[in-house]
Amino acid sequence: MSLTAAPAAGAAPRTEPRTDAGAALRGETRAPVGGGTGIIFRLGPTPEEHKTYYVCTLTAVGRDTAGNLVGLTNAHCFIDEQGNKLVGEKVYLDTSPAGTAASPAPLENSRPDLKTGAIGTVTYVSTPNNLLNTGPKGLDYAVIRLDESRVAATDTVGGVTITSIGAPPANGTRMCKQGHRTGLTCGIKLGTHGIWFTHLIWTNGGDSGSPVVSGNTLVGNAWGVQHSSPILSIIDEMNAHGGVGAGFHLAS
């Protein structure tokens, strides 16, 4: 679930400087992004003087057939109150530290990383899950084309390292997720529910999009109420749709 709030003005400082042309000569590095990285967006009225915002978590970072650096998260993060899909929305890094299940990251501490700037643009928003209403049921994923002058892929965020992609494991297998709001939490796989799989992994608002892993294998994206969408189904749908994200594979 994404969240909105009215934070104090200003942005928290960031230690990782961004890379642009000539950055290597200046000794700068790009900000690392991967499955579990917190993102912030829908900053109104402006990123610099925002009064409202939403937060979610990246599922994974990879490359598509065209070589684009691509980030995945949940579709419902980028659907507004009127049901409009926010293709073209700019995405920023959330500067607040990730929380834990016992001490979730305070929403009021979320700030966009204005020094790095917008790290990417939403290019596709799928059908959301619609689990709790009568709308069409979807895999609930969004595709973000990332700016490689500002970010670089990492396979480790917090307590999760992603080195492969695969199917959800057998029922009863322990899995974990890394979300910006509640950090690393784990629980067993329960079964399937339609196009999704179910588990006992704790999530909270702002964890939407979190990578669900079995060991180091990414198996799905979490979107709340102990449900996730299988990553292989998401990739199949991206391939069928074409465009940015088609042919997705891990970047590192």
Summary of the structure (lengths in Angstrom):
residues: 252
radius of gyration: 16.8
end to end distance: 27.5
largest distance: 55.1
contacts: 911
relative contact order: 0.22
helix: 9%
strand: 37%
